[in-house]
Amino acid sequence: MIDDRPEWTVICPLTRLDPGRGVAALVDGAQVALFRTAADLFAIDNRDPVTDTYVLSRGIVGSRGGVPIVASPLHKQAYDLRTGDCLDLPGVAVRRHEVRCRAGLVEVRLRAEA
């Protein structure tokens, strides 16, 4: 099977990401919000689907019922960082992306549009 997904893009050294904070990155022309928690790395689209603004990287990182979330800085809708689903508005979601750390470098690979 041929893998025709985009390649992995190096974003930054892992040490540049503060746990509990988000950062925006441009990956193949798409704005991505990248988050480091105490346990994992997550990447979702930076666009808040409720307000159509690129602000999720500035959201509040936390958890709800053990689920890692980011709350939009505008209207506080919570998005599950594992799935991209909005926990407050059924049917609303952001696209999530693959993220990994290799040799101390954080890399992102975009997922196809939903």
KOLGU-4560 file (N, C-alpha, C; in nm, 3 decimals, padded with zeros to 5 digits):
<recs>
<n_xx: 00.085 n_yy: -00.118 n_zz: 00.000 ca_xx: 00.000 ca_yy: 00.000 ca_zz: 00.000 c_xx: 00.089 c_yy: 00.124 c_zz: 00.000 mol: A seq: 1 type: MET>
<n_xx: 00.057 n_yy: 00.220 n_zz: -00.082 ca_xx: 00.134 ca_yy: 00.344 ca_zz: -00.092 c_xx: 00.077 c_yy: 00.447 c_zz: 00.006 mol: A seq: 2 type: ILE>
<n_xx: 00.165 n_yy: 00.506 n_zz: 00.085 ca_xx: 00.125 ca_yy: 00.609 ca_zz: 00.181 c_xx: 00.141 c_yy: 00.744 c_zz: 00.111 mol: A seq: 3 type: ASP>
<n_xx: 00.027 n_yy: 00.808 n_zz: 00.073 ca_xx: 00.035 ca_yy: 00.935 ca_zz: 00.001 c_xx: 00.008 c_yy: 01.055 c_zz: 00.091 mol: A seq: 4 type: ASP>
<n_xx: 00.014 n_yy: 01.034 n_zz: 00.225 ca_xx: -00.002 ca_yy: 01.146 ca_zz: 00.317 c_xx: 00.121 c_yy: 01.235 c_zz: 00.313 mol: A seq: 5 type: ARG>
<n_xx: 00.107 n_yy: 01.360 n_zz: 00.353 ca_xx: 00.223 ca_yy: 01.449 ca_zz: 00.358 c_xx: 00.330 c_yy: 01.394 c_zz: 00.451 mol: A seq: 6 type: PRO>
<n_xx: 00.450 n_yy: 01.439 n_zz: 00.429 ca_xx: 00.562 ca_yy: 01.399 ca_zz: 00.512 c_xx: 00.553 c_yy: 01.464 c_zz: 00.649 mol: A seq: 7 type: GLU>
<n_xx: 00.634 n_yy: 01.414 n_zz: 00.741 ca_xx: 00.647 ca_yy: 01.474 ca_zz: 00.873 c_xx: 00.723 c_yy: 01.605 c_zz: 00.860 mol: A seq: 8 type: TRP>
<n_xx: 00.679 n_yy: 01.707 n_zz: 00.933 ca_xx: 00.744 ca_yy: 01.838 ca_zz: 00.934 c_xx: 00.800 c_yy: 01.863 c_zz: 01.073 mol: A seq: 9 type: THR>
<n_xx: 00.929 n_yy: 01.895 n_zz: 01.080 ca_xx: 00.991 ca_yy: 01.928 ca_zz: 01.207 c_xx: 00.943 c_yy: 02.066 c_zz: 01.250 mol: A seq: 10 type: VAL>
<n_xx: 00.896 n_yy: 02.077 n_zz: 01.376 ca_xx: 00.845 ca_yy: 02.203 ca_zz: 01.429 c_xx: 00.949 c_yy: 02.272 c_zz: 01.515 mol: A seq: 11 type: ILE>
<n_xx: 01.001 n_yy: 02.200 n_zz: 01.615 ca_xx: 01.096 ca_yy: 02.259 ca_zz: 01.710 c_xx: 01.150 c_yy: 02.150 c_zz: 01.801 mol: A seq: 12 type: CYS>
<n_xx: 01.255 n_yy: 02.182 n_zz: 01.877 ca_xx: 01.300 ca_yy: 02.087 ca_zz: 01.980 c_xx: 01.192 c_yy: 02.073 c_zz: 02.088 mol: A seq: 13 type: PRO>
<n_xx: 01.178 n_yy: 01.955 n_zz: 02.145 ca_xx: 01.080 ca_yy: 01.932 ca_zz: 02.250 c_xx: 01.100 c_yy: 02.028 c_zz: 02.367 mol: A seq: 14 type: LEU>
<n_xx: 01.222 n_yy: 02.063 n_zz: 02.396 ca_xx: 01.253 ca_yy: 02.151 ca_zz: 02.508 c_xx: 01.195 c_yy: 02.292 c_zz: 02.491 mol: A seq: 15 type: THR>
<n_xx: 01.157 n_yy: 02.329 n_zz: 02.369 ca_xx: 01.097 ca_yy: 02.462 ca_zz: 02.344 c_xx: 00.948 c_yy: 02.467 c_zz: 02.377 mol: A seq: 16 type: ARG>
<n_xx: 00.887 n_yy: 02.351 n_zz: 02.400 ca_xx: 00.745 ca_yy: 02.346 ca_zz: 02.432 c_xx: 00.726 c_yy: 02.335 c_zz: 02.583 mol: A seq: 17 type: LEU>
<n_xx: 00.658 n_yy: 02.432 n_zz: 02.640 ca_xx: 00.630 ca_yy: 02.429 ca_zz: 02.784 c_xx: 00.507 c_yy: 02.344 c_zz: 02.810 mol: A seq: 18 type: ASP>
<n_xx: 00.515 n_yy: 02.251 n_zz: 02.906 ca_xx: 00.396 ca_yy: 02.172 ca_zz: 02.941 c_xx: 00.282 c_yy: 02.263 c_zz: 02.985 mol: A seq: 19 type: PRO>
<n_xx: 00.161 n_yy: 02.230 n_zz: 02.937 ca_xx: 00.044 ca_yy: 02.307 ca_zz: 02.974 c_xx: 00.022 c_yy: 02.433 c_zz: 02.894 mol: A seq: 20 type: GLY>
<n_xx: 00.102 n_yy: 02.453 n_zz: 02.789 ca_xx: 00.088 ca_yy: 02.572 ca_zz: 02.704 c_xx: 00.078 c_yy: 02.528 c_zz: 02.558 mol: A seq: 21 type: ARG>
<n_xx: 00.017 n_yy: 02.612 n_zz: 02.478 ca_xx: 00.005 ca_yy: 02.585 ca_zz: 02.336 c_xx: 00.095 c_yy: 02.675 c_zz: 02.255 mol: A seq: 22 type: GLY>
<n_xx: 00.122 n_yy: 02.633 n_zz: 02.132 ca_xx: 00.200 ca_yy: 02.713 ca_zz: 02.039 c_xx: 00.143 c_yy: 02.690 c_zz: 01.899 mol: A seq: 23 type: VAL>
<n_xx: 00.144 n_yy: 02.794 n_zz: 01.818 ca_xx: 00.097 ca_yy: 02.781 ca_zz: 01.679 c_xx: 00.215 c_yy: 02.755 c_zz: 01.588 mol: A seq: 24 type: ALA>
<n_xx: 00.192 n_yy: 02.673 n_zz: 01.487 ca_xx: 00.295 ca_yy: 02.643 ca_zz: 01.388 c_xx: 00.229 c_yy: 02.637 c_zz: 01.250 mol: A seq: 25 type: ALA>
<n_xx: 00.304 n_yy: 02.677 n_zz: 01.150 ca_xx: 00.257 ca_yy: 02.667 ca_zz: 01.012 c_xx: 00.314 c_yy: 02.539 c_zz: 00.951 mol: A seq: 26 type: LEU>
<n_xx: 00.226 n_yy: 02.447 n_zz: 00.915 ca_xx: 00.267 ca_yy: 02.318 ca_zz: 00.861 c_xx: 00.204 c_yy: 02.301 c_zz: 00.723 mol: A seq: 27 type: VAL>
<n_xx: 00.286 n_yy: 02.301 n_zz: 00.621 ca_xx: 00.237 ca_yy: 02.286 ca_zz: 00.483 c_xx: 00.122 c_yy: 02.382 c_zz: 00.453 mol: A seq: 28 type: ASP>
<n_xx: 00.132 n_yy: 02.506 n_zz: 00.502 ca_xx: 00.032 ca_yy: 02.608 ca_zz: 00.475 c_xx: -00.087 c_yy: 02.607 c_zz: 00.569 mol: A seq: 29 type: GLY>
<n_xx: -00.092 n_yy: 02.514 n_zz: 00.665 ca_xx: -00.203 ca_yy: 02.506 ca_zz: 00.760 c_xx: -00.156 c_yy: 02.549 c_zz: 00.898 mol: A seq: 30 type: ALA>
<n_xx: -00.240 n_yy: 02.629 n_zz: 00.966 ca_xx: -00.209 ca_yy: 02.667 ca_zz: 01.105 c_xx: -00.247 c_yy: 02.553 c_zz: 01.198 mol: A seq: 31 type: GLN>
<n_xx: -00.149 n_yy: 02.508 n_zz: 01.275 ca_xx: -00.168 ca_yy: 02.397 ca_zz: 01.368 c_xx: -00.142 c_yy: 02.447 c_zz: 01.509 mol: A seq: 32 type: VAL>
<n_xx: -00.225 n_yy: 02.404 n_zz: 01.604 ca_xx: -00.204 ca_yy: 02.432 ca_zz: 01.746 c_xx: -00.140 c_yy: 02.308 c_zz: 01.807 mol: A seq: 33 type: ALA>
<n_xx: -00.024 n_yy: 02.327 n_zz: 01.866 ca_xx: 00.054 ca_yy: 02.217 ca_zz: 01.922 c_xx: 00.057 c_yy: 02.232 c_zz: 02.073 mol: A seq: 34 type: LEU>
<n_xx: 00.030 n_yy: 02.121 n_zz: 02.144 ca_xx: 00.023 ca_yy: 02.124 ca_zz: 02.290 c_xx: 00.109 c_yy: 02.014 c_zz: 02.348 mol: A seq: 35 type: PHE>
<n_xx: 00.177 n_yy: 02.049 n_zz: 02.458 ca_xx: 00.252 ca_yy: 01.951 ca_zz: 02.535 c_xx: 00.189 c_yy: 01.946 c_zz: 02.674 mol: A seq: 36 type: ARG>
<n_xx: 00.146 n_yy: 01.827 n_zz: 02.714 ca_xx: 00.096 ca_yy: 01.807 ca_zz: 02.849 c_xx: 00.203 c_yy: 01.731 c_zz: 02.927 mol: A seq: 37 type: THR>
<n_xx: 00.177 n_yy: 01.702 n_zz: 03.052 ca_xx: 00.274 ca_yy: 01.626 ca_zz: 03.132 c_xx: 00.294 c_yy: 01.486 c_zz: 03.074 mol: A seq: 38 type: ALA>
<n_xx: 00.193 n_yy: 01.435 n_zz: 03.002 ca_xx: 00.198 ca_yy: 01.297 ca_zz: 02.955 c_xx: 00.215 c_yy: 01.280 c_zz: 02.805 mol: A seq: 39 type: ALA>
<n_xx: 00.186 n_yy: 01.383 n_zz: 02.723 ca_xx: 00.180 ca_yy: 01.358 ca_zz: 02.579 c_xx: 00.193 c_yy: 01.487 c_zz: 02.498 mol: A seq: 40 type: ASP>
<n_xx: 00.196 n_yy: 01.469 n_zz: 02.366 ca_xx: 00.194 ca_yy: 01.579 ca_zz: 02.269 c_xx: 00.066 c_yy: 01.567 c_zz: 02.187 mol: A seq: 41 type: LEU>
<n_xx: 00.008 n_yy: 01.683 n_zz: 02.150 ca_xx: -00.114 ca_yy: 01.684 ca_zz: 02.070 c_xx: -00.103 c_yy: 01.794 c_zz: 01.965 mol: A seq: 42 type: PHE>
<n_xx: -00.168 n_yy: 01.771 n_zz: 01.850 ca_xx: -00.173 ca_yy: 01.871 ca_zz: 01.744 c_xx: -00.314 c_yy: 01.872 c_zz: 01.685 mol: A seq: 43 type: ALA>
<n_xx: -00.373 n_yy: 01.991 n_zz: 01.681 ca_xx: -00.506 ca_yy: 02.011 ca_zz: 01.623 c_xx: -00.501 c_yy: 02.136 c_zz: 01.536 mol: A seq: 44 type: ILE>
<n_xx: -00.603 n_yy: 02.156 n_zz: 01.453 ca_xx: -00.611 ca_yy: 02.281 ca_zz: 01.379 c_xx: -00.617 c_yy: 02.398 c_zz: 01.477 mol: A seq: 45 type: ASP>
<n_xx: -00.558 n_yy: 02.508 n_zz: 01.440 ca_xx: -00.559 ca_yy: 02.627 ca_zz: 01.526 c_xx: -00.690 c_yy: 02.706 c_zz: 01.514 mol: A seq: 46 type: ASN>
<n_xx: -00.770 n_yy: 02.676 n_zz: 01.412 ca_xx: -00.895 ca_yy: 02.749 ca_zz: 01.388 c_xx: -01.006 c_yy: 02.702 c_zz: 01.480 mol: A seq: 47 type: ARG>
<n_xx: -01.062 n_yy: 02.796 n_zz: 01.555 ca_xx: -01.177 ca_yy: 02.769 ca_zz: 01.641 c_xx: -01.300 c_yy: 02.764 c_zz: 01.549 mol: A seq: 48 type: ASP>
<n_xx: -01.367 n_yy: 02.648 n_zz: 01.538 ca_xx: -01.479 ca_yy: 02.638 ca_zz: 01.444 c_xx: -01.601 c_yy: 02.719 c_zz: 01.486 mol: A seq: 49 type: PRO>
<n_xx: -01.611 n_yy: 02.757 n_zz: 01.612 ca_xx: -01.726 ca_yy: 02.835 ca_zz: 01.659 c_xx: -01.714 c_yy: 02.980 c_zz: 01.615 mol: A seq: 50 type: VAL>
<n_xx: -01.595 n_yy: 03.037 n_zz: 01.624 ca_xx: -01.576 ca_yy: 03.179 ca_zz: 01.591 c_xx: -01.503 c_yy: 03.201 c_zz: 01.459 mol: A seq: 51 type: THR>
<n_xx: -01.453 n_yy: 03.092 n_zz: 01.398 ca_xx: -01.379 ca_yy: 03.098 ca_zz: 01.272 c_xx: -01.254 c_yy: 03.187 c_zz: 01.284 mol: A seq: 52 type: ASP>
<n_xx: -01.190 n_yy: 03.182 n_zz: 01.401 ca_xx: -01.067 ca_yy: 03.256 ca_zz: 01.424 c_xx: -00.956 c_yy: 03.159 c_zz: 01.463 mol: A seq: 53 type: THR>
<n_xx: -00.834 n_yy: 03.197 n_zz: 01.436 ca_xx: -00.717 ca_yy: 03.111 ca_zz: 01.460 c_xx: -00.658 c_yy: 03.143 c_zz: 01.597 mol: A seq: 54 type: TYR>
<n_xx: -00.718 n_yy: 03.082 n_zz: 01.702 ca_xx: -00.680 ca_yy: 03.116 ca_zz: 01.840 c_xx: -00.662 c_yy: 02.998 c_zz: 01.933 mol: A seq: 55 type: VAL>
<n_xx: -00.687 n_yy: 02.877 n_zz: 01.890 ca_xx: -00.686 ca_yy: 02.765 ca_zz: 01.984 c_xx: -00.550 c_yy: 02.743 c_zz: 02.051 mol: A seq: 56 type: LEU>
<n_xx: -00.442 n_yy: 02.780 n_zz: 01.984 ca_xx: -00.310 ca_yy: 02.764 ca_zz: 02.046 c_xx: -00.295 c_yy: 02.851 c_zz: 02.171 mol: A seq: 57 type: SER>
<n_xx: -00.379 n_yy: 02.952 n_zz: 02.184 ca_xx: -00.375 ca_yy: 03.041 ca_zz: 02.301 c_xx: -00.478 c_yy: 03.002 c_zz: 02.406 mol: A seq: 58 type: ARG>
<n_xx: -00.541 n_yy: 02.886 n_zz: 02.387 ca_xx: -00.644 ca_yy: 02.840 ca_zz: 02.480 c_xx: -00.587 c_yy: 02.789 c_zz: 02.611 mol: A seq: 59 type: GLY>
<n_xx: -00.677 n_yy: 02.758 n_zz: 02.703 ca_xx: -00.641 ca_yy: 02.709 ca_zz: 02.835 c_xx: -00.634 c_yy: 02.557 c_zz: 02.830 mol: A seq: 60 type: ILE>
<n_xx: -00.516 n_yy: 02.503 n_zz: 02.861 ca_xx: -00.494 ca_yy: 02.358 ca_zz: 02.858 c_xx: -00.525 c_yy: 02.301 c_zz: 02.996 mol: A seq: 61 type: VAL>
<n_xx: -00.598 n_yy: 02.191 n_zz: 02.997 ca_xx: -00.632 ca_yy: 02.127 ca_zz: 03.124 c_xx: -00.690 c_yy: 01.990 c_zz: 03.098 mol: A seq: 62 type: GLY>
<n_xx: -00.780 n_yy: 01.949 n_zz: 03.186 ca_xx: -00.848 ca_yy: 01.821 ca_zz: 03.167 c_xx: -00.990 c_yy: 01.832 c_zz: 03.221 mol: A seq: 63 type: SER>
<n_xx: -01.074 n_yy: 01.748 n_zz: 03.166 ca_xx: -01.214 ca_yy: 01.740 ca_zz: 03.211 c_xx: -01.245 c_yy: 01.591 c_zz: 03.223 mol: A seq: 64 type: ARG>
<n_xx: -01.267 n_yy: 01.545 n_zz: 03.344 ca_xx: -01.297 ca_yy: 01.404 ca_zz: 03.365 c_xx: -01.185 c_yy: 01.314 c_zz: 03.317 mol: A seq: 65 type: GLY>
<n_xx: -01.062 n_yy: 01.358 n_zz: 03.330 ca_xx: -00.947 ca_yy: 01.279 ca_zz: 03.286 c_xx: -00.915 c_yy: 01.292 c_zz: 03.138 mol: A seq: 66 type: GLY>
<n_xx: -00.992 n_yy: 01.371 n_zz: 03.065 ca_xx: -00.971 ca_yy: 01.392 ca_zz: 02.921 c_xx: -00.888 c_yy: 01.518 c_zz: 02.903 mol: A seq: 67 type: VAL>
<n_xx: -00.774 n_yy: 01.509 n_zz: 02.831 ca_xx: -00.695 ca_yy: 01.630 ca_zz: 02.806 c_xx: -00.770 c_yy: 01.723 c_zz: 02.711 mol: A seq: 68 type: PRO>
<n_xx: -00.780 n_yy: 01.851 n_zz: 02.749 ca_xx: -00.859 ca_yy: 01.945 ca_zz: 02.669 c_xx: -00.785 c_yy: 02.077 c_zz: 02.651 mol: A seq: 69 type: ILE>
<n_xx: -00.831 n_yy: 02.152 n_zz: 02.552 ca_xx: -00.798 ca_yy: 02.294 ca_zz: 02.541 c_xx: -00.931 c_yy: 02.367 c_zz: 02.533 mol: A seq: 70 type: VAL>
<n_xx: -00.942 n_yy: 02.474 n_zz: 02.611 ca_xx: -01.062 ca_yy: 02.557 ca_zz: 02.609 c_xx: -01.034 c_yy: 02.679 c_zz: 02.522 mol: A seq: 71 type: ALA>
<n_xx: -01.122 n_yy: 02.704 n_zz: 02.427 ca_xx: -01.105 ca_yy: 02.819 ca_zz: 02.340 c_xx: -01.091 c_yy: 02.946 c_zz: 02.423 mol: A seq: 72 type: SER>
<n_xx: -00.996 n_yy: 03.034 n_zz: 02.388 ca_xx: -00.981 ca_yy: 03.156 ca_zz: 02.466 c_xx: -01.095 c_yy: 03.256 c_zz: 02.445 mol: A seq: 73 type: PRO>
<n_xx: -01.180 n_yy: 03.234 n_zz: 02.347 ca_xx: -01.289 ca_yy: 03.329 ca_zz: 02.320 c_xx: -01.417 c_yy: 03.296 c_zz: 02.395 mol: A seq: 74 type: LEU>
<n_xx: -01.472 n_yy: 03.175 n_zz: 02.373 ca_xx: -01.599 ca_yy: 03.141 ca_zz: 02.436 c_xx: -01.589 c_yy: 03.018 c_zz: 02.526 mol: A seq: 75 type: HIS>
<n_xx: -01.469 n_yy: 02.969 n_zz: 02.544 ca_xx: -01.437 ca_yy: 02.862 ca_zz: 02.640 c_xx: -01.492 c_yy: 02.724 c_zz: 02.605 mol: A seq: 76 type: LYS>
<n_xx: -01.531 n_yy: 02.698 n_zz: 02.480 ca_xx: -01.569 ca_yy: 02.562 ca_zz: 02.444 c_xx: -01.445 c_yy: 02.473 c_zz: 02.461 mol: A seq: 77 type: GLN>
<n_xx: -01.467 n_yy: 02.354 n_zz: 02.518 ca_xx: -01.356 ca_yy: 02.261 ca_zz: 02.543 c_xx: -01.346 c_yy: 02.159 c_zz: 02.431 mol: A seq: 78 type: ALA>
<n_xx: -01.223 n_yy: 02.140 n_zz: 02.380 ca_xx: -01.197 ca_yy: 02.043 ca_zz: 02.274 c_xx: -01.107 c_yy: 01.932 c_zz: 02.329 mol: A seq: 79 type: TYR>
<n_xx: -01.147 n_yy: 01.808 n_zz: 02.305 ca_xx: -01.069 ca_yy: 01.691 ca_zz: 02.344 c_xx: -00.943 c_yy: 01.689 c_zz: 02.258 mol: A seq: 80 type: ASP>
<n_xx: -00.826 n_yy: 01.698 n_zz: 02.320 ca_xx: -00.701 ca_yy: 01.700 ca_zz: 02.244 c_xx: -00.672 c_yy: 01.567 c_zz: 02.176 mol: A seq: 81 type: LEU>
<n_xx: -00.731 n_yy: 01.459 n_zz: 02.223 ca_xx: -00.707 ca_yy: 01.327 ca_zz: 02.162 c_xx: -00.786 c_yy: 01.307 c_zz: 02.034 mol: A seq: 82 type: ARG>
<n_xx: -00.907 n_yy: 01.364 n_zz: 02.028 ca_xx: -00.997 ca_yy: 01.339 ca_zz: 01.915 c_xx: -01.032 c_yy: 01.464 c_zz: 01.835 mol: A seq: 83 type: THR>
<n_xx: -01.022 n_yy: 01.582 n_zz: 01.897 ca_xx: -01.065 ca_yy: 01.706 ca_zz: 01.833 c_xx: -01.211 c_yy: 01.739 c_zz: 01.856 mol: A seq: 84 type: GLY>
<n_xx: -01.287 n_yy: 01.649 n_zz: 01.919 ca_xx: -01.429 ca_yy: 01.671 ca_zz: 01.943 c_xx: -01.451 c_yy: 01.780 c_zz: 02.047 mol: A seq: 85 type: ASP>
<n_xx: -01.553 n_yy: 01.863 n_zz: 02.022 ca_xx: -01.593 ca_yy: 01.965 ca_zz: 02.119 c_xx: -01.679 c_yy: 01.896 c_zz: 02.225 mol: A seq: 86 type: CYS>
<n_xx: -01.642 n_yy: 01.913 n_zz: 02.351 ca_xx: -01.716 ca_yy: 01.849 ca_zz: 02.460 c_xx: -01.842 c_yy: 01.926 c_zz: 02.498 mol: A seq: 87 type: LEU>
<n_xx: -01.855 n_yy: 02.048 n_zz: 02.450 ca_xx: -01.968 ca_yy: 02.133 ca_zz: 02.486 c_xx: -02.074 c_yy: 02.144 c_zz: 02.377 mol: A seq: 88 type: ASP>
<n_xx: -02.035 n_yy: 02.120 n_zz: 02.253 ca_xx: -02.127 ca_yy: 02.133 ca_zz: 02.140 c_xx: -02.121 c_yy: 02.007 c_zz: 02.054 mol: A seq: 89 type: LEU>
<n_xx: -02.216 n_yy: 01.916 n_zz: 02.070 ca_xx: -02.215 ca_yy: 01.793 ca_zz: 01.990 c_xx: -02.211 c_yy: 01.823 c_zz: 01.840 mol: A seq: 90 type: PRO>
<n_xx: -02.129 n_yy: 01.748 n_zz: 01.769 ca_xx: -02.117 ca_yy: 01.765 ca_zz: 01.625 c_xx: -02.014 c_yy: 01.866 c_zz: 01.581 mol: A seq: 91 type: GLY>
<n_xx: -01.956 n_yy: 01.939 n_zz: 01.675 ca_xx: -01.852 ca_yy: 02.037 ca_zz: 01.643 c_xx: -01.717 c_yy: 01.974 c_zz: 01.677 mol: A seq: 92 type: VAL>
<n_xx: -01.619 n_yy: 01.992 n_zz: 01.589 ca_xx: -01.486 ca_yy: 01.933 ca_zz: 01.613 c_xx: -01.381 c_yy: 02.011 c_zz: 01.535 mol: A seq: 93 type: ALA>
<n_xx: -01.258 n_yy: 01.992 n_zz: 01.576 ca_xx: -01.143 ca_yy: 02.043 ca_zz: 01.502 c_xx: -01.065 c_yy: 01.922 c_zz: 01.452 mol: A seq: 94 type: VAL>
<n_xx: -00.997 n_yy: 01.941 n_zz: 01.341 ca_xx: -00.917 ca_yy: 01.833 ca_zz: 01.285 c_xx: -00.793 c_yy: 01.811 c_zz: 01.373 mol: A seq: 95 type: ARG>
<n_xx: -00.764 n_yy: 01.688 n_zz: 01.402 ca_xx: -00.642 ca_yy: 01.658 ca_zz: 01.477 c_xx: -00.537 c_yy: 01.604 c_zz: 01.381 mol: A seq: 96 type: ARG>
<n_xx: -00.413 n_yy: 01.613 n_zz: 01.423 ca_xx: -00.302 ca_yy: 01.573 ca_zz: 01.337 c_xx: -00.209 c_yy: 01.480 c_zz: 01.414 mol: A seq: 97 type: HIS>
<n_xx: -00.129 n_yy: 01.408 n_zz: 01.339 ca_xx: -00.032 ca_yy: 01.319 ca_zz: 01.402 c_xx: 00.085 c_yy: 01.403 c_zz: 01.452 mol: A seq: 98 type: GLU>
<n_xx: 00.136 n_yy: 01.368 n_zz: 01.569 ca_xx: 00.250 ca_yy: 01.439 ca_zz: 01.627 c_xx: 00.339 c_yy: 01.335 c_zz: 01.696 mol: A seq: 99 type: VAL>
<n_xx: 00.469 n_yy: 01.358 n_zz: 01.687 ca_xx: 00.563 ca_yy: 01.267 ca_zz: 01.751 c_xx: 00.690 c_yy: 01.344 c_zz: 01.788 mol: A seq: 100 type: ARG>
<n_xx: 00.768 n_yy: 01.282 n_zz: 01.875 ca_xx: 00.898 ca_yy: 01.337 ca_zz: 01.909 c_xx: 01.002 c_yy: 01.233 c_zz: 01.868 mol: A seq: 101 type: CYS>
<n_xx: 01.092 n_yy: 01.274 n_zz: 01.778 ca_xx: 01.200 ca_yy: 01.186 ca_zz: 01.732 c_xx: 01.331 c_yy: 01.259 c_zz: 01.750 mol: A seq: 102 type: ARG>
<n_xx: 01.423 n_yy: 01.192 n_zz: 01.820 ca_xx: 01.556 ca_yy: 01.249 ca_zz: 01.843 c_xx: 01.548 c_yy: 01.387 c_zz: 01.906 mol: A seq: 103 type: ALA>
<n_xx: 01.448 n_yy: 01.407 n_zz: 01.994 ca_xx: 01.433 ca_yy: 01.535 ca_zz: 02.063 c_xx: 01.365 c_yy: 01.643 c_zz: 01.983 mol: A seq: 104 type: GLY>
<n_xx: 01.318 n_yy: 01.611 n_zz: 01.861 ca_xx: 01.250 ca_yy: 01.709 ca_zz: 01.776 c_xx: 01.102 c_yy: 01.674 c_zz: 01.761 mol: A seq: 105 type: LEU>
<n_xx: 01.017 n_yy: 01.773 n_zz: 01.777 ca_xx: 00.872 ca_yy: 01.754 ca_zz: 01.760 c_xx: 00.839 c_yy: 01.763 c_zz: 01.612 mol: A seq: 106 type: VAL>
<n_xx: 00.767 n_yy: 01.664 n_zz: 01.563 ca_xx: 00.728 ca_yy: 01.657 ca_zz: 01.422 c_xx: 00.577 c_yy: 01.642 c_zz: 01.411 mol: A seq: 107 type: GLU>
<n_xx: 00.519 n_yy: 01.702 n_zz: 01.307 ca_xx: 00.375 ca_yy: 01.696 ca_zz: 01.283 c_xx: 00.352 c_yy: 01.649 c_zz: 01.139 mol: A seq: 108 type: VAL>
<n_xx: 00.250 n_yy: 01.566 n_zz: 01.124 ca_xx: 00.204 ca_yy: 01.527 ca_zz: 00.990 c_xx: 00.055 c_yy: 01.555 c_zz: 00.983 mol: A seq: 109 type: ARG>
<n_xx: 00.017 n_yy: 01.636 n_zz: 00.886 ca_xx: -00.124 ca_yy: 01.674 ca_zz: 00.871 c_xx: -00.209 c_yy: 01.554 c_zz: 00.833 mol: A seq: 110 type: LEU>
<n_xx: -00.330 n_yy: 01.556 n_zz: 00.884 ca_xx: -00.430 ca_yy: 01.458 ca_zz: 00.841 c_xx: -00.514 c_yy: 01.522 c_zz: 00.732 mol: A seq: 111 type: ARG>
<n_xx: -00.573 n_yy: 01.441 n_zz: 00.650 ca_xx: -00.657 ca_yy: 01.491 ca_zz: 00.541 c_xx: -00.777 c_yy: 01.564 c_zz: 00.597 mol: A seq: 112 type: ALA>
<n_xx: -00.831 n_yy: 01.655 n_zz: 00.519 ca_xx: -00.953 ca_yy: 01.727 ca_zz: 00.558 c_xx: -01.063 c_yy: 01.626 c_zz: 00.583 mol: A seq: 113 type: GLU>
<n_xx: -01.148 n_yy: 01.659 n_zz: 00.679 ca_xx: -01.260 ca_yy: 01.568 ca_zz: 00.712 c_xx: -01.367 c_yy: 01.575 c_zz: 00.607 mol: A seq: 114 type: ALA>
</recs>
